[in-house]
Amino acid sequence: MFREIPIGSGTFVNTCGLEGILTAYHVAKDLDDLSEYCICMSEKPERQEIHADDFKHVPIGILPDGAKVEDGPDLSFLIC
């Protein structure tokens, strides 16, 4: 049976001495609630298992009170 699997994308960045994945908040917001997920890095030919505990999810930007997530910024940084 086919199971719908959400897919997102991001960019590997190194900033302020931190390495991680810059992605959209709407892509990363549910990761904290998942027990497992897969991150595929295309520069690595071999499969590398990465656990949720390997990343710290940091939403970027502070929305004013009453604002919707869609009002932006829609960014998150997954710190390795």
C-alpha positions in Angstrom: 0.0 0.0 0.0 1.3 3.4 -0.9 1.9 5.8 2.0 2.2 9.5 1.4 5.5 10.7 2.7 6.1 14.5 3.1 9.3 15.7 1.4 11.1 19.0 1.9 14.4 20.6 0.9 17.0 22.7 2.4 20.6 24.1 1.9 23.6 23.1 4.0 25.1 26.2 5.5 28.0 27.2 7.8 27.3 30.5 9.6 28.6 32.0 12.9 30.5 28.8 13.6 27.4 26.6 13.3 26.7 24.0 10.6 23.3 22.9 9.6 20.4 22.9 7.2 18.6 26.1 6.3 15.0 25.2 5.3 11.5 26.6 5.4 9.8 26.6 8.8 6.7 24.8 7.4 9.1 22.0 6.4 10.8 21.7 9.8 8.0 22.5 12.2 6.7 19.0 12.5 10.1 17.3 12.9 10.1 17.7 16.7 7.0 15.5 16.8 8.4 12.7 14.7 10.3 9.8 16.3 12.3 9.2 13.1 12.8 10.8 9.7 15.4 10.7 7.0 17.7 13.4 5.8 19.4 12.8 2.4 22.5 14.8 1.6 23.3 14.4 -2.1 27.0 15.1 -1.8 27.4 11.9 0.1 27.3 8.7 -2.0 26.7 6.4 1.0 23.6 6.4 3.2 24.2 8.0 6.6 21.7 7.4 9.4 20.8 10.7 11.1 18.6 10.8 14.2 16.2 13.5 15.4 18.5 14.0 18.4 21.3 15.0 16.1 19.7 18.3 15.2 18.4 21.3 17.1 15.5 23.1 15.4 15.8 26.9 15.6 12.9 28.9 14.0 14.3 32.1 12.5 12.5 35.4 13.1 9.9 36.4 15.6 6.3 36.9 14.5 4.3 39.6 16.2 1.4 38.6 18.4 -1.6 37.4 16.4 0.4 36.9 13.2 0.0 33.7 11.2 3.0 31.5 10.3 2.2 32.4 6.6 3.0 36.0 7.4 6.7 35.0 7.5 9.5 34.7 7.8 9.2 31.0 6.9 12.7 29.9 7.8 14.2 27.4 10.2 17.8 26.3 10.9 18.5 22.7 11.8 21.8 22.9 13.6 23.9 19.7 13.4 
